[in-house]
């Protein structure tokens, strides 16, 4: 059991034992860096993962002891979460000989004006450089979605990405990377218990240990990626007394593809989930394409997003139409719950205090099933849904609806199905006339609120019209009759 953390920074192993009053288990990586004399490049713009000014890159060893690089928002990462990883900041890119290629490209294209956002943008480009060769425009745009620039405009920045991320034939396993990998391997992988006057921070390495700790400390706040919990510190300035960090539990990071289902560990980050679902769950893949930013998806976990039970949680409205099930486990056993039954109210679920979400099971859709997902928001990228909708219909050979699921986010205190509309659709033909008769029934199941994202009436209109859009988008797939 260790009471300190170790990570690689500036090419050497750094150890923090939290004996200094300025550093606590809930100190963010951003604030830690800002406290150092030589790492002021990362900036605080929003402290909630929206602007990207604090972007850094984490290097992590994979199963083959090769370093994999991920851009993350350092304002959302608690310091203990980087144990055993390499922390790379903008100060680490330039060598004595030259700027890094992404830095030089930013200079050559005029990609910086005031410079406040530039270090974060450079770090996003660095991660892009490490992970892609000749990236296309979609990949470049996705890499930059989480970086806000109010001065320069994105054209020269995109050009800098295209120019610099061309390195075919360059050996990614440089001597320095091999040396860093060796340093990472030397860091002990023991579980941690970090205690200060105000915090108790548990960091188990096995699922059994995590379950035991949750049984012993049922009030401990669970964190996997901390993209939601960190806001309680950065925005609300809460003192989180007990934290159970499950981010290093390997059993929660598995993806198993079966003949009839896909099982995803609750600790798998959303960007990896996106890759896993593209083949068999296209509507879910569509959702991830407009979910947050790459920095967020590199941190946020599937179990964490589900467990937060947000009424505007996009994964819920996309998963429920696929009949997803949640596996809950405690020391005394495990159980499965239909995701549709998992959330019971605003930020409330059926999970017991000593249980953990350990897995999400996705049954593969049948041939005659059609599932689609939609999001309406003020902007396309990195925005909270005003209304989201996940729809599923199962149709027989005579174009009759055998089963329908209409799932909405942003319309109630929780993600919720329109039971009245679903019941009406049962056995009806999949035609425009049927849809137009169904649309008014959606109002029976929801009493949305008005807020900054949209009025109550706007949400009602959107909810009805999204069903019509679903019919229009799917009528060719289902052989539905045109109006």
DRENDO-1510 file (C-alpha; in Angstrom, 1 decimal, always signed):
<recs>
REC; n; res; u; v; w
REC; 1; UNK; +0.0; +0.0; +0.0 .
REC; 2; UNK; +1.5; +3.4; -1.0 .
REC; 3; UNK; +0.6; +6.8; +0.3 .
REC; 4; UNK; +2.3; +8.8; -2.5 .
REC; 5; UNK; +2.1; +9.0; -6.3 .
REC; 6; UNK; +4.8; +8.8; -8.9 .
REC; 7; UNK; +4.8; +9.9; -12.5 .
REC; 8; UNK; +7.2; +11.0; -15.2 .
REC; 9; UNK; +7.6; +14.8; -15.8 .
REC; 10; UNK; +10.5; +16.5; -17.6 .
REC; 11; UNK; +12.1; +13.2; -18.4 .
REC; 12; UNK; +12.4; +11.9; -14.8 .
REC; 13; UNK; +10.3; +10.2; -12.2 .
REC; 14; UNK; +8.6; +12.7; -9.8 .
REC; 15; UNK; +7.1; +11.6; -6.5 .
REC; 16; UNK; +4.5; +13.5; -4.5 .
REC; 17; UNK; +3.7; +12.4; -1.0 .
REC; 18; UNK; +1.0; +15.0; -0.2 .
REC; 19; UNK; +2.9; +16.2; +2.8 .
REC; 20; UNK; +2.9; +19.7; +1.5 .
REC; 21; UNK; -0.3; +21.7; +2.4 .
REC; 22; UNK; -0.4; +23.2; -1.1 .
REC; 23; UNK; -1.1; +19.8; -2.6 .
REC; 24; UNK; -4.1; +17.6; -1.8 .
REC; 25; UNK; -5.6; +14.5; -3.5 .
REC; 26; UNK; -8.1; +16.8; -5.2 .
REC; 27; UNK; -5.5; +19.2; -6.5 .
REC; 28; UNK; -6.0; +19.2; -10.3 .
REC; 29; UNK; -3.1; +18.6; -12.6 .
REC; 30; UNK; -3.6; +22.1; -13.9 .
REC; 31; UNK; -3.2; +23.7; -10.5 .
REC; 32; UNK; -0.2; +21.5; -9.7 .
REC; 33; UNK; +1.5; +22.6; -12.9 .
REC; 34; UNK; +0.7; +26.2; -12.3 .
REC; 35; UNK; +2.4; +25.9; -8.9 .
REC; 36; UNK; +5.7; +24.9; -10.5 .
REC; 37; UNK; +8.1; +27.6; -11.6 .
REC; 38; UNK; +8.7; +26.1; -15.1 .
REC; 39; UNK; +5.3; +24.9; -16.2 .
REC; 40; UNK; +3.1; +28.0; -16.7 .
REC; 41; UNK; +2.1; +27.1; -20.3 .
REC; 42; UNK; -1.1; +25.4; -19.3 .
REC; 43; UNK; -3.8; +28.0; -18.7 .
REC; 44; UNK; -7.1; +28.1; -16.8 .
REC; 45; UNK; -9.8; +29.4; -19.1 .
REC; 46; UNK; -12.9; +27.8; -17.8 .
REC; 47; UNK; -12.0; +25.1; -15.2 .
REC; 48; UNK; -14.7; +22.8; -16.6 .
REC; 49; UNK; -13.2; +21.2; -19.8 .
REC; 50; UNK; -14.8; +23.5; -22.3 .
REC; 51; UNK; -11.9; +25.7; -23.6 .
REC; 52; UNK; -8.9; +23.5; -23.9 .
REC; 53; UNK; -6.4; +26.1; -22.7 .
REC; 54; UNK; -5.2; +23.6; -20.1 .
REC; 55; UNK; -4.7; +20.7; -22.5 .
REC; 56; UNK; -1.8; +18.4; -21.7 .
REC; 57; UNK; -0.9; +15.0; -23.0 .
REC; 58; UNK; -0.6; +11.8; -20.9 .
REC; 59; UNK; +1.6; +9.0; -21.9 .
REC; 60; UNK; +0.4; +5.5; -20.7 .
REC; 61; UNK; +1.9; +2.1; -21.2 .
REC; 62; UNK; -0.2; -0.4; -23.1 .
REC; 63; UNK; -0.1; -4.2; -22.7 .
REC; 64; UNK; +3.0; -4.3; -24.9 .
REC; 65; UNK; +4.8; -1.6; -22.9 .
REC; 66; UNK; +4.4; +0.9; -25.7 .
REC; 67; UNK; +3.5; +4.4; -24.8 .
REC; 68; UNK; +0.1; +5.6; -26.0 .
REC; 69; UNK; -0.6; +9.3; -25.9 .
REC; 70; UNK; -3.9; +11.1; -25.0 .
REC; 71; UNK; -4.7; +14.8; -24.9 .
REC; 72; UNK; -6.7; +15.6; -21.8 .
REC; 73; UNK; -8.1; +18.7; -19.9 .
REC; 74; UNK; -5.7; +19.0; -17.0 .
REC; 75; UNK; -8.4; +21.1; -15.1 .
REC; 76; UNK; -10.5; +17.9; -14.7 .
REC; 77; UNK; -7.8; +15.4; -13.6 .
REC; 78; UNK; -7.0; +15.0; -9.9 .
REC; 79; UNK; -3.3; +14.6; -9.3 .
REC; 80; UNK; -3.4; +11.0; -8.0 .
REC; 81; UNK; -5.0; +9.9; -11.3 .
REC; 82; UNK; -1.7; +10.3; -13.2 .
REC; 83; UNK; +0.2; +7.8; -11.1 .
REC; 84; UNK; +2.3; +5.6; -13.3 .
REC; 85; UNK; +1.9; +7.9; -16.4 .
REC; 86; UNK; +4.0; +10.5; -18.2 .
REC; 87; UNK; +2.8; +14.1; -18.0 .
REC; 88; UNK; +3.8; +16.1; -21.1 .
REC; 89; UNK; +3.3; +19.8; -21.2 .
REC; 90; UNK; +4.1; +22.4; -23.9 .
REC; 91; UNK; +7.4; +23.1; -22.2 .
REC; 92; UNK; +8.6; +19.6; -22.9 .
REC; 93; UNK; +8.2; +19.8; -26.7 .
REC; 94; UNK; +11.0; +22.1; -27.8 .
REC; 95; UNK; +14.5; +20.6; -28.0 .
REC; 96; UNK; +17.8; +22.5; -27.9 .
REC; 97; UNK; +18.0; +22.1; -31.6 .
REC; 98; UNK; +14.5; +23.1; -32.8 .
REC; 99; UNK; +10.9; +23.6; -32.1 .
REC; 100; UNK; +8.7; +20.5; -32.3 .
REC; 101; UNK; +7.1; +20.2; -35.8 .
REC; 102; UNK; +3.6; +21.2; -34.6 .
REC; 103; UNK; +5.1; +24.3; -32.9 .
REC; 104; UNK; +7.0; +25.2; -36.1 .
REC; 105; UNK; +3.9; +24.7; -38.2 .
REC; 106; UNK; +1.9; +27.1; -35.9 .
REC; 107; UNK; +4.6; +29.7; -36.4 .
REC; 108; UNK; +4.8; +29.2; -40.1 .
REC; 109; UNK; +1.0; +29.4; -40.7 .
REC; 110; UNK; +0.4; +32.3; -38.3 .
REC; 111; UNK; -1.7; +30.1; -36.1 .
REC; 112; UNK; -1.4; +32.2; -32.9 .
REC; 113; UNK; -2.3; +35.8; -32.0 .
REC; 114; UNK; -2.8; +36.6; -28.3 .
REC; 115; UNK; -1.3; +33.2; -27.4 .
REC; 116; UNK; -3.5; +32.4; -24.4 .
REC; 117; UNK; -5.0; +29.3; -26.1 .
REC; 118; UNK; -1.9; +28.4; -28.1 .
REC; 119; UNK; -0.2; +26.0; -25.6 .
REC; 120; UNK; -3.4; +24.0; -25.3 .
REC; 121; UNK; -3.8; +23.9; -29.1 .
REC; 122; UNK; -0.2; +22.9; -29.5 .
REC; 123; UNK; -0.7; +20.0; -27.1 .
REC; 124; UNK; -3.8; +18.8; -29.0 .
REC; 125; UNK; -1.7; +18.9; -32.2 .
REC; 126; UNK; +1.1; +17.0; -30.5 .
REC; 127; UNK; -1.3; +14.2; -29.5 .
REC; 128; UNK; -2.6; +14.2; -33.1 .
REC; 129; UNK; +1.0; +14.0; -34.4 .
REC; 130; UNK; +1.7; +11.0; -32.1 .
REC; 131; UNK; -1.4; +9.1; -33.1 .
REC; 132; UNK; -2.0; +9.9; -36.8 .
REC; 133; UNK; +0.0; +10.2; -40.0 .
REC; 134; UNK; -1.6; +12.3; -42.8 .
REC; 135; UNK; -4.9; +12.8; -40.8 .
REC; 136; UNK; -7.9; +13.9; -42.9 .
REC; 137; UNK; -9.9; +17.0; -42.1 .
REC; 138; UNK; -12.5; +15.1; -40.0 .
REC; 139; UNK; -9.7; +13.7; -37.7 .
REC; 140; UNK; -8.1; +17.2; -37.5 .
REC; 141; UNK; -11.4; +18.9; -36.6 .
REC; 142; UNK; -12.1; +16.3; -33.9 .
REC; 143; UNK; -8.7; +16.8; -32.4 .
REC; 144; UNK; -9.3; +20.6; -32.2 .
REC; 145; UNK; -13.0; +20.5; -31.1 .
REC; 146; UNK; -12.0; +20.9; -27.5 .
REC; 147; UNK; -9.8; +24.0; -28.1 .
REC; 148; UNK; -11.4; +27.4; -28.1 .
REC; 149; UNK; -9.6; +30.2; -30.0 .
REC; 150; UNK; -11.2; +33.6; -30.1 .
REC; 151; UNK; -8.4; +35.5; -31.9 .
REC; 152; UNK; -6.8; +33.6; -34.7 .
REC; 153; UNK; -9.6; +31.7; -36.4 .
REC; 154; UNK; -9.2; +28.0; -37.1 .
REC; 155; UNK; -8.0; +28.0; -40.7 .
REC; 156; UNK; -4.3; +28.5; -40.0 .
REC; 157; UNK; -4.5; +26.1; -37.1 .
REC; 158; UNK; -6.0; +23.4; -39.2 .
REC; 159; UNK; -3.4; +24.1; -41.8 .
REC; 160; UNK; -0.7; +23.7; -39.2 .
REC; 161; UNK; -2.1; +20.3; -38.2 .
REC; 162; UNK; -2.2; +19.2; -41.8 .
REC; 163; UNK; +1.4; +20.3; -42.5 .
REC; 164; UNK; +3.0; +18.9; -39.3 .
REC; 165; UNK; +1.3; +15.6; -38.9 .
REC; 166; UNK; +3.0; +14.1; -41.9 .
REC; 167; UNK; +5.8; +11.8; -40.7 .
REC; 168; UNK; +5.5; +8.5; -42.6 .
REC; 169; UNK; +8.6; +6.4; -42.0 .
REC; 170; UNK; +9.6; +8.1; -38.8 .
REC; 171; UNK; +10.1; +5.5; -36.0 .
REC; 172; UNK; +7.7; +6.4; -33.3 .
REC; 173; UNK; +9.8; +4.3; -30.8 .
REC; 174; UNK; +12.6; +6.8; -30.4 .
REC; 175; UNK; +15.4; +6.3; -27.9 .
REC; 176; UNK; +13.8; +8.8; -25.6 .
REC; 177; UNK; +10.5; +7.1; -25.7 .
REC; 178; UNK; +12.2; +3.8; -24.9 .
REC; 179; UNK; +13.9; +5.4; -22.0 .
REC; 180; UNK; +10.6; +6.9; -20.8 .
REC; 181; UNK; +8.8; +3.6; -21.1 .
REC; 182; UNK; +11.5; +2.1; -18.9 .
REC; 183; UNK; +10.9; +4.8; -16.3 .
REC; 184; UNK; +7.2; +4.1; -16.4 .
REC; 185; UNK; +7.7; +0.4; -15.9 .
REC; 186; UNK; +9.8; +1.2; -12.8 .
REC; 187; UNK; +7.0; +2.9; -11.0 .
REC; 188; UNK; +5.3; +0.5; -8.5 .
REC; 189; UNK; +1.7; -0.5; -9.3 .
REC; 190; UNK; +0.5; -0.9; -5.8 .
REC; 191; UNK; -2.8; +0.3; -4.5 .
REC; 192; UNK; -2.9; +3.6; -2.7 .
REC; 193; UNK; -4.4; +5.1; +0.4 .
REC; 194; UNK; -3.8; +8.9; +0.6 .
REC; 195; UNK; -4.9; +10.6; +3.8 .
REC; 196; UNK; -4.8; +14.2; +4.7 .
REC; 197; UNK; -6.6; +16.3; +7.3 .
REC; 198; UNK; -9.5; +16.8; +4.9 .
REC; 199; UNK; -9.4; +13.9; +2.5 .
REC; 200; UNK; -9.2; +10.1; +2.2 .
REC; 201; UNK; -8.4; +9.0; -1.3 .
REC; 202; UNK; -8.5; +5.3; -2.1 .
REC; 203; UNK; -6.9; +4.0; -5.3 .
REC; 204; UNK; -7.4; +0.2; -5.6 .
REC; 205; UNK; -5.8; -1.9; -8.4 .
REC; 206; UNK; -8.2; -4.8; -8.4 .
REC; 207; UNK; -12.0; -5.1; -8.6 .
REC; 208; UNK; -12.2; -7.1; -5.4 .
REC; 209; UNK; -10.3; -4.5; -3.5 .
REC; 210; UNK; -12.6; -1.7; -5.0 .
REC; 211; UNK; -15.7; -3.7; -4.0 .
REC; 212; UNK; -14.4; -4.2; -0.5 .
REC; 213; UNK; -13.6; -0.5; -0.1 .
REC; 214; UNK; -17.0; +0.4; -1.3 .
REC; 215; UNK; -18.6; -2.0; +1.2 .
REC; 216; UNK; -16.5; -0.5; +4.0 .
REC; 217; UNK; -17.0; +3.1; +2.8 .
REC; 218; UNK; -20.4; +3.3; +1.1 .
REC; 219; UNK; -20.4; +7.1; +1.1 .
REC; 220; UNK; -17.1; +7.4; -0.8 .
REC; 221; UNK; -17.5; +9.2; -4.1 .
REC; 222; UNK; -16.6; +7.1; -7.1 .
REC; 223; UNK; -14.4; +8.6; -9.8 .
REC; 224; UNK; -13.3; +7.0; -13.0 .
REC; 225; UNK; -12.5; +9.9; -15.3 .
REC; 226; UNK; -13.5; +12.7; -12.9 .
REC; 227; UNK; -15.0; +14.8; -15.7 .
REC; 228; UNK; -18.2; +15.3; -13.7 .
REC; 229; UNK; -16.9; +15.0; -10.1 .
REC; 230; UNK; -14.0; +17.4; -10.7 .
REC; 231; UNK; -16.5; +20.2; -11.3 .
REC; 232; UNK; -17.6; +20.0; -7.7 .
REC; 233; UNK; -14.1; +21.1; -6.8 .
REC; 234; UNK; -13.2; +23.5; -9.6 .
REC; 235; UNK; -16.6; +25.2; -9.8 .
REC; 236; UNK; -18.4; +24.6; -6.4 .
REC; 237; UNK; -15.2; +24.5; -4.3 .
REC; 238; UNK; -16.4; +21.5; -2.4 .
REC; 239; UNK; -14.3; +19.5; +0.1 .
REC; 240; UNK; -14.7; +15.9; -1.1 .
REC; 241; UNK; -13.9; +14.0; +2.0 .
REC; 242; UNK; -13.8; +10.4; +0.7 .
REC; 243; UNK; -12.9; +9.4; -2.9 .
REC; 244; UNK; -12.8; +6.0; -4.4 .
REC; 245; UNK; -10.7; +6.2; -7.6 .
REC; 246; UNK; -11.3; +3.1; -9.8 .
REC; 247; UNK; -9.4; +4.4; -12.8 .
REC; 248; UNK; -6.5; +2.0; -12.3 .
REC; 249; UNK; -8.7; -1.2; -11.9 .
REC; 250; UNK; -7.8; -3.3; -15.0 .
REC; 251; UNK; -11.0; -5.5; -14.8 .
REC; 252; UNK; -13.1; -2.4; -15.5 .
REC; 253; UNK; -11.2; -1.6; -18.7 .
REC; 254; UNK; -12.2; -4.7; -20.8 .
REC; 255; UNK; -14.2; -4.9; -24.0 .
REC; 256; UNK; -15.5; -8.4; -25.0 .
REC; 257; UNK; -17.2; -8.9; -28.3 .
REC; 258; UNK; -19.5; -11.9; -28.2 .
REC; 259; UNK; -21.6; -13.4; -31.1 .
REC; 260; UNK; -24.9; -11.8; -29.8 .
REC; 261; UNK; -23.7; -9.0; -27.5 .
REC; 262; UNK; -20.9; -6.5; -26.7 .
REC; 263; UNK; -19.7; -6.2; -23.1 .
REC; 264; UNK; -18.0; -3.0; -22.1 .
REC; 265; UNK; -16.2; -2.4; -18.8 .
REC; 266; UNK; -17.5; +0.6; -16.9 .
REC; 267; UNK; -14.0; +2.1; -16.8 .
REC; 268; UNK; -13.5; +2.1; -20.6 .
REC; 269; UNK; -13.1; +5.7; -21.7 .
REC; 270; UNK; -15.7; +7.0; -24.2 .
REC; 271; UNK; -13.3; +7.3; -27.1 .
REC; 272; UNK; -12.4; +3.6; -26.9 .
REC; 273; UNK; -16.1; +2.8; -26.6 .
REC; 274; UNK; -16.8; +4.7; -29.8 .
REC; 275; UNK; -14.3; +2.5; -31.7 .
REC; 276; UNK; -15.8; -0.6; -30.2 .
REC; 277; UNK; -19.4; +0.2; -31.2 .
REC; 278; UNK; -19.0; +1.5; -34.8 .
REC; 279; UNK; -19.6; -1.9; -36.5 .
REC; 280; UNK; -22.7; -3.1; -34.8 .
REC; 281; UNK; -24.2; +0.0; -33.1 .
REC; 282; UNK; -24.2; +2.9; -35.6 .
REC; 283; UNK; -26.6; +5.1; -33.7 .
REC; 284; UNK; -24.3; +4.9; -30.6 .
REC; 285; UNK; -21.4; +5.8; -32.8 .
REC; 286; UNK; -23.3; +8.8; -34.2 .
REC; 287; UNK; -23.8; +9.9; -30.6 .
REC; 288; UNK; -20.1; +9.8; -29.8 .
REC; 289; UNK; -19.3; +11.8; -32.9 .
REC; 290; UNK; -20.9; +14.9; -31.2 .
REC; 291; UNK; -20.1; +14.0; -27.6 .
REC; 292; UNK; -17.9; +16.5; -25.9 .
REC; 293; UNK; -14.4; +16.8; -27.2 .
REC; 294; UNK; -11.5; +14.4; -27.7 .
REC; 295; UNK; -10.0; +15.6; -24.4 .
REC; 296; UNK; -13.2; +14.8; -22.6 .
REC; 297; UNK; -13.7; +11.4; -24.3 .
REC; 298; UNK; -10.2; +10.5; -23.4 .
REC; 299; UNK; -11.1; +10.8; -19.7 .
REC; 300; UNK; -14.8; +10.2; -19.3 .
REC; 301; UNK; -15.9; +6.6; -18.8 .
REC; 302; UNK; -19.0; +4.8; -19.9 .
REC; 303; UNK; -19.9; +3.7; -16.4 .
REC; 304; UNK; -19.4; +7.2; -15.0 .
REC; 305; UNK; -21.6; +8.8; -17.6 .
REC; 306; UNK; -24.4; +6.3; -16.9 .
REC; 307; UNK; -24.0; +6.5; -13.2 .
REC; 308; UNK; -24.3; +10.3; -13.1 .
REC; 309; UNK; -27.9; +9.8; -14.2 .
REC; 310; UNK; -28.1; +13.2; -15.9 .
REC; 311; UNK; -31.4; +14.1; -17.5 .
REC; 312; UNK; -29.3; +15.3; -20.5 .
REC; 313; UNK; -26.8; +12.5; -20.5 .
REC; 314; UNK; -26.4; +11.6; -24.2 .
REC; 315; UNK; -25.2; +8.0; -23.6 .
REC; 316; UNK; -28.5; +7.1; -21.9 .
REC; 317; UNK; -30.8; +8.1; -24.7 .
REC; 318; UNK; -28.5; +6.3; -27.2 .
REC; 319; UNK; -28.0; +3.1; -25.1 .
REC; 320; UNK; -31.6; +2.4; -24.0 .
REC; 321; UNK; -32.9; +1.8; -27.5 .
REC; 322; UNK; -30.3; -1.0; -27.8 .
REC; 323; UNK; -31.8; -2.7; -24.7 .
REC; 324; UNK; -28.5; -2.1; -22.8 .
REC; 325; UNK; -28.1; -3.7; -19.4 .
REC; 326; UNK; -26.1; -2.5; -16.5 .
REC; 327; UNK; -24.1; -5.0; -14.4 .
REC; 328; UNK; -23.9; -4.0; -10.7 .
REC; 329; UNK; -21.6; -5.7; -8.3 .
REC; 330; UNK; -21.0; -5.7; -4.6 .
REC; 331; UNK; -19.0; -8.0; -2.3 .
REC; 332; UNK; -21.9; -10.4; -1.9 .
REC; 333; UNK; -22.7; -10.8; -5.6 .
REC; 334; UNK; -23.7; -9.2; -8.8 .
REC; 335; UNK; -27.0; -8.4; -10.7 .
REC; 336; UNK; -28.1; -7.1; -14.0 .
REC; 337; UNK; -30.5; -4.2; -14.5 .
REC; 338; UNK; -32.1; -3.0; -17.7 .
REC; 339; UNK; -30.7; +0.4; -18.3 .
REC; 340; UNK; -34.3; +1.6; -18.9 .
REC; 341; UNK; -35.0; +0.7; -15.2 .
REC; 342; UNK; -31.6; +1.9; -13.8 .
REC; 343; UNK; -32.4; +5.6; -13.5 .
REC; 344; UNK; -35.3; +6.4; -11.2 .
REC; 345; UNK; -35.3; +10.2; -10.9 .
REC; 346; UNK; -33.1; +13.3; -11.1 .
REC; 347; UNK; -29.6; +12.0; -10.5 .
REC; 348; UNK; -31.0; +8.9; -8.8 .
REC; 349; UNK; -30.5; +5.3; -9.7 .
REC; 350; UNK; -31.2; +1.8; -8.3 .
REC; 351; UNK; -27.5; +1.3; -7.5 .
REC; 352; UNK; -27.1; +0.5; -3.8 .
REC; 353; UNK; -24.4; +2.4; -1.8 .
REC; 354; UNK; -22.0; -0.5; -1.7 .
REC; 355; UNK; -22.4; -1.4; -5.4 .
REC; 356; UNK; -20.3; -0.5; -8.4 .
REC; 357; UNK; -21.2; -0.4; -12.0 .
REC; 358; UNK; -18.8; -2.9; -13.5 .
REC; 359; UNK; -20.1; -3.6; -17.0 .
REC; 360; UNK; -22.5; -2.6; -19.7 .
REC; 361; UNK; -24.0; -5.2; -21.9 .
REC; 362; UNK; -25.3; -4.3; -25.4 .
REC; 363; UNK; -27.3; -7.0; -27.2 .
REC; 364; UNK; -26.7; -6.8; -30.9 .
REC; 365; UNK; -29.7; -5.6; -32.9 .
REC; 366; UNK; -31.8; -8.0; -34.9 .
REC; 367; UNK; -31.9; -7.7; -38.7 .
REC; 368; UNK; -35.3; -5.9; -38.8 .
REC; 369; UNK; -34.5; -3.5; -36.1 .
REC; 370; UNK; -33.7; +0.1; -36.9 .
REC; 371; UNK; -32.1; +2.4; -34.3 .
REC; 372; UNK; -31.2; +6.1; -34.7 .
REC; 373; UNK; -30.1; +8.9; -32.4 .
REC; 374; UNK; -30.5; +12.6; -32.7 .
REC; 375; UNK; -29.2; +15.7; -30.8 .
REC; 376; UNK; -30.5; +19.2; -30.9 .
REC; 377; UNK; -28.2; +21.8; -29.3 .
REC; 378; UNK; -27.2; +25.4; -29.9 .
REC; 379; UNK; -24.0; +24.3; -31.6 .
REC; 380; UNK; -22.8; +21.1; -33.2 .
REC; 381; UNK; -19.7; +20.4; -31.2 .
REC; 382; UNK; -19.0; +20.4; -27.4 .
REC; 383; UNK; -22.4; +21.4; -26.4 .
REC; 384; UNK; -25.1; +20.2; -24.0 .
REC; 385; UNK; -28.2; +18.8; -25.5 .
REC; 386; UNK; -31.4; +20.8; -25.5 .
REC; 387; UNK; -33.2; +17.6; -26.5 .
REC; 388; UNK; -31.7; +14.3; -27.5 .
REC; 389; UNK; -33.7; +11.3; -28.8 .
REC; 390; UNK; -33.0; +7.6; -29.4 .
REC; 391; UNK; -35.5; +5.7; -31.5 .
REC; 392; UNK; -35.9; +2.0; -32.2 .
REC; 393; UNK; -38.5; +0.2; -34.3 .
REC; 394; UNK; -38.8; -3.5; -35.0 .
REC; 395; UNK; -40.9; -4.1; -38.2 .
REC; 396; UNK; -42.2; -7.3; -39.7 .
REC; 397; UNK; -42.4; -8.2; -43.4 .
REC; 398; UNK; -45.7; -6.5; -43.8 .
REC; 399; UNK; -44.4; -3.2; -42.5 .
REC; 400; UNK; -46.2; -3.5; -39.2 .
REC; 401; UNK; -44.5; -2.2; -36.1 .
REC; 402; UNK; -43.8; -5.0; -33.7 .
REC; 403; UNK; -42.0; -2.9; -31.1 .
REC; 404; UNK; -41.1; +0.7; -30.7 .
REC; 405; UNK; -38.9; +2.6; -28.3 .
REC; 406; UNK; -38.9; +6.4; -28.1 .
REC; 407; UNK; -36.3; +7.7; -25.6 .
REC; 408; UNK; -35.8; +11.3; -24.9 .
REC; 409; UNK; -33.2; +13.3; -23.0 .
REC; 410; UNK; -33.8; +16.9; -21.9 .
REC; 411; UNK; -37.6; +16.5; -21.6 .
REC; 412; UNK; -37.9; +15.4; -18.0 .
REC; 413; UNK; -36.1; +15.0; -14.7 .
REC; 414; UNK; -34.4; +11.9; -16.2 .
REC; 415; UNK; -33.9; +10.3; -19.6 .
REC; 416; UNK; -37.4; +8.8; -20.2 .
REC; 417; UNK; -39.4; +6.9; -22.7 .
REC; 418; UNK; -42.7; +8.1; -24.3 .
REC; 419; UNK; -44.9; +5.2; -23.2 .
REC; 420; UNK; -48.1; +6.7; -24.7 .
REC; 421; UNK; -46.6; +7.0; -28.1 .
REC; 422; UNK; -44.9; +3.6; -27.9 .
REC; 423; UNK; -48.2; +1.9; -27.0 .
REC; 424; UNK; -50.0; +3.7; -29.9 .
REC; 425; UNK; -47.4; +2.6; -32.4 .
REC; 426; UNK; -47.7; -1.1; -31.5 .
REC; 427; UNK; -49.1; -3.0; -34.5 .
REC; 428; UNK; -49.5; +0.1; -36.7 .
REC; 429; UNK; -48.1; +0.4; -40.2 .
REC; 430; UNK; -44.9; +2.4; -40.4 .
REC; 431; UNK; -46.3; +5.3; -42.4 .
REC; 432; UNK; -46.3; +9.1; -42.2 .
REC; 433; UNK; -50.0; +9.0; -41.3 .
REC; 434; UNK; -49.2; +6.8; -38.3 .
REC; 435; UNK; -46.3; +9.1; -37.3 .
REC; 436; UNK; -48.5; +12.3; -37.5 .
REC; 437; UNK; -51.1; +10.6; -35.4 .
REC; 438; UNK; -48.5; +9.6; -32.8 .
REC; 439; UNK; -46.7; +13.0; -32.5 .
REC; 440; UNK; -49.3; +14.7; -30.3 .
REC; 441; UNK; -49.2; +11.8; -27.8 .
REC; 442; UNK; -45.6; +12.6; -26.9 .
REC; 443; UNK; -46.8; +15.6; -25.0 .
REC; 444; UNK; -48.7; +13.3; -22.6 .
REC; 445; UNK; -45.5; +11.9; -21.2 .
REC; 446; UNK; -43.4; +15.0; -20.7 .
REC; 447; UNK; -43.5; +18.3; -18.9 .
REC; 448; UNK; -40.2; +19.9; -19.9 .
REC; 449; UNK; -38.8; +23.1; -18.3 .
REC; 450; UNK; -37.7; +26.3; -19.9 .
REC; 451; UNK; -34.0; +27.2; -19.4 .
REC; 452; UNK; -31.1; +28.8; -21.1 .
REC; 453; UNK; -30.9; +26.1; -23.7 .
REC; 454; UNK; -34.6; +26.2; -24.8 .
REC; 455; UNK; -38.1; +26.9; -23.9 .
REC; 456; UNK; -40.7; +24.4; -22.8 .
REC; 457; UNK; -42.6; +24.7; -26.0 .
REC; 458; UNK; -39.5; +24.5; -28.1 .
REC; 459; UNK; -38.6; +21.2; -26.5 .
REC; 460; UNK; -42.1; +19.9; -27.1 .
REC; 461; UNK; -42.0; +20.8; -30.8 .
REC; 462; UNK; -38.5; +19.4; -31.2 .
REC; 463; UNK; -39.5; +16.1; -29.5 .
REC; 464; UNK; -42.4; +15.7; -31.9 .
REC; 465; UNK; -40.5; +16.7; -35.0 .
REC; 466; UNK; -37.6; +14.3; -34.3 .
REC; 467; UNK; -40.0; +11.4; -34.5 .
REC; 468; UNK; -41.1; +12.6; -37.9 .
REC; 469; UNK; -37.4; +12.9; -38.9 .
REC; 470; UNK; -36.8; +9.4; -37.7 .
REC; 471; UNK; -39.6; +8.1; -40.0 .
REC; 472; UNK; -38.3; +10.1; -42.9 .
REC; 473; UNK; -34.7; +8.9; -42.4 .
REC; 474; UNK; -35.7; +5.2; -42.0 .
REC; 475; UNK; -38.6; +4.7; -44.5 .
REC; 476; UNK; -36.3; +3.3; -47.2 .
REC; 477; UNK; -34.6; +0.9; -44.7 .
REC; 478; UNK; -38.0; -0.3; -43.5 .
REC; 479; UNK; -39.9; -0.2; -46.8 .
REC; 480; UNK; -42.2; +2.3; -45.2 .
REC; 481; UNK; -44.8; +3.9; -47.5 .
REC; 482; UNK; -44.2; +7.5; -48.5 .
REC; 483; UNK; -46.8; +10.1; -47.7 .
</recs>
